[in-house]
Amino acid sequence: MENLNLMTRQELTDSLQYVSGAAFHELALLIKSKPEVSGIEPPLDLFLISFSADIISDISYALESVTWDMAEVYAGKLEAGQNTSEDDQQYQYWQTLQEKWGYLEMAVD
């Protein structure tokens, strides 16, 4: 079972691209802090997520919006039979990341 409160530096950095305000500030501070567990390489470092419900909600909403936009583009490629394995992997990554934040949001409510 995956611990929803742990995310990699890469997941946090990717999430940071789409948030602003307090959520951006909190993510940036966490990324600069010492990881809970050091990974084989820095993108794999694990960080414990202990943000307030409001911050988690802001991040989840931002990623939901972005993932929705990505889904439209991805669906178009699928329907046209033009999707590549890279498209599939990228879409699945973002969908999974958004779901992690969404489940974390439900857990703190």
ROGU-684079 format. One record per residue: residue number from 1; residue in one letter; x negated, y, z of N, C-alpha, C in turn. Coordinates in Angstrom, 1 decimal, padded with zeros to 4 digits. Layout:
REM residues N
+-----+------+--------+--------+--------+--------+---------+--------+--------+--------+--------+
:  nr : rest :  neast : nnorth :    nup : caeast : canorth :   caup :  ceast : cnorth :    cup :
+-----+------+--------+--------+--------+--------+---------+--------+--------+--------+--------+
: NUM :    A :      X :      Y :      Z :      X :       Y :      Z :      X :      Y :      Z :
...
+-----+------+--------+--------+--------+--------+---------+--------+--------+--------+--------+
***
This chain:
REM residues 109
+-----+------+--------+--------+--------+--------+---------+--------+--------+--------+--------+
:  nr : rest :  neast : nnorth :    nup : caeast : canorth :   caup :  ceast : cnorth :    cup :
+-----+------+--------+--------+--------+--------+---------+--------+--------+--------+--------+
:   1 :    M : -000.8 : -001.2 :  000.0 :  000.0 :   000.0 :  000.0 : -000.9 :  001.2 :  000.0 :
:   2 :    E : -000.6 :  002.2 : -000.8 : -001.3 :   003.4 : -000.9 : -001.0 :  004.4 :  000.2 :
:   3 :    N : -002.0 :  005.0 :  000.8 : -001.7 :   006.0 :  001.8 : -001.4 :  007.3 :  001.1 :
:   4 :    L : -000.2 :  007.8 :  001.2 :  000.2 :   009.0 :  000.4 : -000.5 :  010.3 :  001.0 :
:   5 :    N : -001.0 :  010.2 :  002.2 : -001.7 :   011.4 :  002.8 : -003.1 :  011.5 :  002.3 :
:   6 :    L : -003.6 :  010.6 :  001.6 : -005.0 :   010.6 :  001.0 : -005.0 :  010.9 : -000.5 :
:   7 :    M : -005.7 :  011.9 : -000.9 : -005.8 :   012.1 : -002.3 : -007.3 :  012.4 : -002.6 :
:   8 :    T : -007.6 :  012.1 : -003.9 : -009.0 :   012.3 : -004.3 : -009.3 :  013.8 : -004.6 :
:   9 :    R : -010.5 :  014.1 : -004.6 : -010.9 :   015.5 : -005.0 : -010.4 :  015.8 : -006.4 :
:  10 :    Q : -010.5 :  014.8 : -007.3 : -010.0 :   015.0 : -008.7 : -008.5 :  015.3 : -008.7 :
:  11 :    E : -007.7 :  014.6 : -007.9 : -006.3 :   014.8 : -007.9 : -006.0 :  016.2 : -007.3 :
:  12 :    L : -006.7 :  016.6 : -006.3 : -006.5 :   017.9 : -005.7 : -006.9 :  019.0 : -006.7 :
:  13 :    T : -008.1 :  018.8 : -007.4 : -008.5 :   019.8 : -008.3 : -007.6 :  019.9 : -009.5 :
:  14 :    D : -007.0 :  018.8 : -010.0 : -006.0 :   018.9 : -011.0 : -004.8 :  019.6 : -010.6 :
:  15 :    S : -004.3 :  019.3 : -009.4 : -003.1 :   020.0 : -008.8 : -003.4 :  021.5 : -008.7 :
:  16 :    L : -004.6 :  021.9 : -008.3 : -004.9 :   023.3 : -008.1 : -004.6 :  024.1 : -009.4 :
:  17 :    Q : -004.8 :  023.5 : -010.5 : -004.6 :   024.2 : -011.8 : -003.2 :  024.8 : -012.0 :
:  18 :    Y : -002.2 :  024.2 : -011.3 : -000.8 :   024.6 : -011.6 : -000.1 :  025.3 : -010.4 :
:  19 :    V : -000.8 :  025.6 : -009.4 : -000.2 :   026.2 : -008.2 : -000.7 :  027.6 : -008.0 :
:  20 :    S :  000.0 :  028.4 : -007.2 : -000.5 :   029.8 : -006.9 : -000.2 :  030.1 : -005.5 :
:  21 :    G : -000.6 :  031.3 : -005.1 : -000.2 :   031.7 : -003.7 : -000.8 :  030.9 : -002.6 :
:  22 :    A :  000.0 :  030.7 : -001.6 : -000.4 :   029.9 : -000.4 : -000.8 :  028.5 : -000.7 :
:  23 :    A : -000.1 :  027.9 : -001.7 : -000.5 :   026.5 : -002.1 : -001.8 :  026.5 : -002.7 :
:  24 :    F : -002.1 :  027.4 : -003.5 : -003.5 :   027.5 : -004.2 : -004.5 :  027.7 : -003.1 :
:  25 :    H : -004.3 :  028.6 : -002.2 : -005.2 :   028.9 : -001.1 : -005.5 :  027.6 : -000.2 :
:  26 :    E : -004.4 :  026.9 :  000.2 : -004.6 :   025.7 :  001.0 : -005.3 :  024.6 :  000.3 :
:  27 :    L : -005.0 :  024.4 : -001.0 : -005.7 :   023.4 : -001.8 : -007.1 :  023.7 : -001.9 :
:  28 :    A : -007.4 :  024.9 : -002.2 : -008.8 :   025.4 : -002.4 : -009.6 :  025.2 : -001.1 :
:  29 :    L : -009.0 :  025.5 :  000.0 : -009.7 :   025.3 :  001.3 : -010.0 :  023.8 :  001.6 :
:  30 :    L : -009.0 :  023.0 :  001.3 : -009.2 :   021.6 :  001.5 : -010.3 :  021.0 :  000.6 :
:  31 :    I : -010.3 :  021.4 : -000.6 : -011.3 :   020.9 : -001.6 : -012.7 :  021.3 : -001.1 :
:  32 :    K : -012.9 :  022.5 : -000.5 : -014.2 :   022.9 :  000.0 : -014.6 :  022.3 :  001.3 :
:  33 :    S : -013.6 :  021.6 :  002.0 : -013.9 :   021.0 :  003.3 : -014.6 :  019.7 :  003.1 :
:  34 :    K : -015.0 :  019.1 :  004.2 : -015.6 :   017.8 :  004.2 : -014.6 :  016.7 :  004.0 :
:  35 :    P : -014.8 :  015.8 :  003.1 : -013.8 :   014.8 :  002.8 : -013.6 :  013.8 :  004.0 :
:  36 :    E : -012.5 :  013.2 :  004.0 : -012.2 :   012.2 :  005.1 : -013.1 :  011.0 :  004.8 :
:  37 :    V : -013.2 :  010.6 :  003.5 : -014.1 :   009.5 :  003.1 : -014.8 :  010.0 :  001.9 :
:  38 :    S : -016.2 :  009.8 :  001.9 : -016.9 :   010.1 :  000.7 : -016.8 :  009.0 : -000.3 :
:  39 :    G : -016.6 :  009.4 : -001.6 : -016.5 :   008.4 : -002.6 : -017.8 :  008.1 : -003.3 :
:  40 :    I : -017.8 :  007.2 : -004.2 : -019.0 :   006.8 : -004.9 : -019.6 :  008.0 : -005.6 :
:  41 :    E : -018.7 :  008.9 : -006.1 : -019.1 :   010.2 : -006.7 : -018.1 :  011.2 : -006.2 :
:  42 :    P : -018.5 :  012.5 : -006.3 : -017.6 :   013.6 : -005.7 : -016.1 :  013.5 : -006.1 :
:  43 :    P : -015.8 :  013.3 : -007.4 : -014.4 :   013.3 : -007.8 : -013.6 :  012.3 : -007.0 :
:  44 :    L : -014.3 :  011.2 : -006.5 : -013.5 :   010.2 : -005.8 : -013.5 :  010.3 : -004.3 :
:  45 :    D : -014.1 :  011.4 : -003.8 : -014.0 :   011.7 : -002.3 : -012.5 :  011.8 : -002.0 :
:  46 :    L : -012.2 :  011.3 : -000.8 : -010.8 :   011.2 : -000.3 : -010.6 :  012.3 :  000.8 :
:  47 :    F : -009.4 :  013.0 :  000.6 : -009.1 :   014.1 :  001.6 : -007.7 :  013.7 :  002.2 :
:  48 :    L : -007.6 :  014.0 :  003.5 : -006.4 :   013.8 :  004.2 : -005.5 :  015.1 :  004.0 :
:  49 :    I : -004.3 :  014.8 :  003.5 : -003.3 :   015.9 :  003.3 : -002.5 :  016.2 :  004.6 :
:  50 :    S : -002.6 :  017.4 :  005.1 : -001.9 :   017.7 :  006.3 : -001.2 :  019.1 :  006.2 :
:  51 :    F : -000.8 :  019.4 :  005.0 : -000.2 :   020.7 :  004.7 :  001.2 :  020.8 :  005.3 :
:  52 :    S :  001.7 :  022.0 :  005.5 :  003.1 :   022.2 :  005.9 :  004.1 :  021.7 :  004.8 :
:  53 :    A :  005.3 :  021.4 :  005.2 :  006.3 :   021.0 :  004.2 :  006.5 :  022.0 :  003.1 :
:  54 :    D :  006.4 :  023.3 :  003.4 :  006.6 :   024.3 :  002.4 :  005.5 :  024.3 :  001.3 :
:  55 :    I :  004.2 :  024.1 :  001.8 :  003.1 :   024.0 :  000.8 :  003.2 :  022.8 :  000.0 :
:  56 :    I :  003.6 :  021.6 :  000.6 :  003.7 :   020.4 : -000.2 :  004.9 :  020.5 : -001.2 :
:  57 :    S :  005.9 :  021.2 : -000.8 :  007.1 :   021.4 : -001.7 :  006.7 :  022.3 : -002.9 :
:  58 :    D :  005.9 :  023.3 : -002.6 :  005.5 :   024.2 : -003.7 :  004.6 :  023.4 : -004.7 :
:  59 :    I :  003.7 :  022.6 : -004.2 :  002.8 :   021.8 : -005.1 :  003.6 :  020.8 : -005.9 :
:  60 :    S :  004.5 :  020.1 : -005.2 :  005.4 :   019.1 : -005.8 :  006.2 :  019.7 : -006.9 :
:  61 :    Y :  006.8 :  020.9 : -006.7 :  007.7 :   021.6 : -007.6 :  006.8 :  022.0 : -008.9 :
:  62 :    A :  005.6 :  022.6 : -008.6 :  004.8 :   023.0 : -009.7 :  004.4 :  021.8 : -010.6 :
:  63 :    L :  004.0 :  020.7 : -010.0 :  003.6 :   019.6 : -010.8 :  004.8 :  018.9 : -011.5 :
:  64 :    E :  006.0 :  019.0 : -010.9 :  007.2 :   018.5 : -011.5 :  007.5 :  019.3 : -012.8 :
:  65 :    S :  007.4 :  020.6 : -012.7 :  007.6 :   021.4 : -013.9 :  006.6 :  021.1 : -015.0 :
:  66 :    V :  005.4 :  021.0 : -014.6 :  004.3 :   020.7 : -015.6 :  004.5 :  019.3 : -016.2 :
:  67 :    T :  004.8 :  018.4 : -015.4 :  005.0 :   017.0 : -015.9 :  006.2 :  016.9 : -016.8 :
:  68 :    W :  007.2 :  017.7 : -016.5 :  008.4 :   017.7 : -017.4 :  008.0 :  018.2 : -018.8 :
:  69 :    D :  007.2 :  019.3 : -018.8 :  006.8 :   019.8 : -020.1 :  005.9 :  018.8 : -020.8 :
:  70 :    M :  005.0 :  018.1 : -020.1 :  004.2 :   017.1 : -020.7 :  005.0 :  016.0 : -021.3 :
:  71 :    A :  006.1 :  015.6 : -020.6 :  007.0 :   014.5 : -021.0 :  007.6 :  014.8 : -022.3 :
:  72 :    E :  008.0 :  016.1 : -022.5 :  008.6 :   016.4 : -023.8 :  007.6 :  016.2 : -025.0 :
:  73 :    V :  006.4 :  016.6 : -024.8 :  005.4 :   016.5 : -025.8 :  005.1 :  015.0 : -026.0 :
:  74 :    Y :  005.0 :  014.2 : -024.9 :  004.6 :   012.8 : -025.0 :  005.8 :  012.0 : -025.7 :
:  75 :    A :  007.0 :  012.4 : -025.3 :  008.2 :   011.7 : -025.9 :  008.2 :  011.9 : -027.4 :
:  76 :    G :  007.9 :  013.1 : -027.9 :  007.8 :   013.4 : -029.3 :  006.8 :  012.5 : -030.0 :
:  77 :    K :  005.6 :  012.3 : -029.4 :  004.6 :   011.5 : -029.9 :  005.0 :  010.0 : -030.0 :
:  78 :    L :  005.7 :  009.6 : -028.9 :  006.2 :   008.2 : -028.9 :  007.2 :  008.0 : -030.0 :
:  79 :    E :  008.2 :  008.9 : -030.1 :  009.2 :   008.7 : -031.1 :  008.6 :  008.7 : -032.5 :
:  80 :    A :  007.6 :  009.5 : -032.7 :  006.9 :   009.5 : -034.1 :  005.9 :  008.4 : -034.2 :
:  81 :    G :  005.7 :  007.6 : -033.2 :  004.7 :   006.6 : -033.3 :  003.3 :  007.1 : -033.4 :
:  82 :    Q :  003.0 :  008.3 : -032.8 :  001.7 :   008.9 : -033.0 :  001.0 :  009.0 : -031.6 :
:  83 :    N :  001.5 :  008.3 : -030.6 :  000.8 :   008.4 : -029.3 : -000.5 :  007.5 : -029.4 :
:  84 :    T : -001.5 :  007.9 : -028.7 : -002.7 :   007.1 : -028.6 : -002.8 :  006.5 : -027.2 :
:  85 :    S : -003.7 :  005.6 : -026.9 : -003.9 :   005.1 : -025.6 : -004.4 :  006.2 : -024.6 :
:  86 :    E : -005.1 :  007.2 : -025.1 : -005.5 :   008.3 : -024.3 : -004.2 :  009.1 : -023.9 :
:  87 :    D : -003.3 :  009.3 : -024.8 : -002.0 :   010.0 : -024.5 : -001.3 :  009.3 : -023.4 :
:  88 :    D : -001.2 :  007.9 : -023.6 : -000.5 :   007.1 : -022.6 : -001.2 :  007.2 : -021.2 :
:  89 :    Q : -002.5 :  007.1 : -021.1 : -003.2 :   007.2 : -019.9 : -003.0 :  008.6 : -019.2 :
:  90 :    Q : -003.2 :  009.6 : -020.0 : -003.0 :   011.0 : -019.5 : -001.6 :  011.2 : -018.9 :
:  91 :    Y : -000.6 :  010.8 : -019.7 :  000.7 :   011.0 : -019.2 :  001.0 :  010.2 : -017.9 :
:  92 :    Q :  000.5 :  009.0 : -017.9 :  000.7 :   008.2 : -016.7 :  000.0 :  008.8 : -015.5 :
:  93 :    Y : -001.2 :  009.3 : -015.7 : -001.9 :   009.9 : -014.6 : -001.1 :  011.1 : -014.0 :
:  94 :    W : -000.6 :  012.0 : -014.9 :  000.1 :   013.1 : -014.4 :  001.4 :  012.7 : -013.8 :
:  95 :    Q :  002.1 :  011.8 : -014.3 :  003.4 :   011.3 : -013.8 :  003.1 :  010.7 : -012.4 :
:  96 :    T :  002.1 :  009.9 : -012.2 :  001.8 :   009.3 : -010.9 :  001.4 :  010.4 : -009.9 :
:  97 :    L :  000.6 :  011.3 : -010.3 :  000.2 :   012.4 : -009.4 :  001.4 :  013.2 : -009.0 :
:  98 :    Q :  002.3 :  013.5 : -009.9 :  003.5 :   014.2 : -009.5 :  004.4 :  013.4 : -008.5 :
:  99 :    E :  004.5 :  012.1 : -008.8 :  005.2 :   011.2 : -007.9 :  004.6 :  011.2 : -006.5 :
: 100 :    K :  003.3 :  011.2 : -006.4 :  002.6 :   011.2 : -005.1 :  003.0 :  012.4 : -004.3 :
: 101 :    W :  002.9 :  013.6 : -004.9 :  003.3 :   014.8 : -004.2 :  004.8 :  014.7 : -003.9 :
: 102 :    G :  005.6 :  014.2 : -004.8 :  007.1 :   014.1 : -004.5 :  007.4 :  013.2 : -003.3 :
: 103 :    Y :  006.7 :  012.0 : -003.2 :  006.9 :   011.1 : -002.1 :  006.4 :  011.7 : -000.8 :
: 104 :    L :  005.3 :  012.4 : -000.9 :  004.7 :   013.1 :  000.3 :  005.7 :  014.2 :  000.7 :
: 105 :    E :  006.3 :  014.9 : -000.2 :  007.3 :   015.9 :  000.1 :  008.5 :  015.3 :  000.9 :
: 106 :    M :  009.0 :  014.1 :  000.4 :  010.1 :   013.5 :  001.1 :  009.7 :  013.0 :  002.5 :
: 107 :    A :  008.4 :  012.6 :  002.6 :  007.9 :   012.1 :  003.9 :  007.8 :  013.1 :  005.0 :
: 108 :    V :  007.5 :  014.4 :  004.6 :  007.4 :   015.4 :  005.6 :  008.7 :  016.2 :  005.9 :
: 109 :    D :  009.7 :  016.0 :  005.0 :  011.0 :   016.6 :  005.3 :  011.8 :  016.0 :  006.4 :
+-----+------+--------+--------+--------+--------+---------+--------+--------+--------+--------+
***
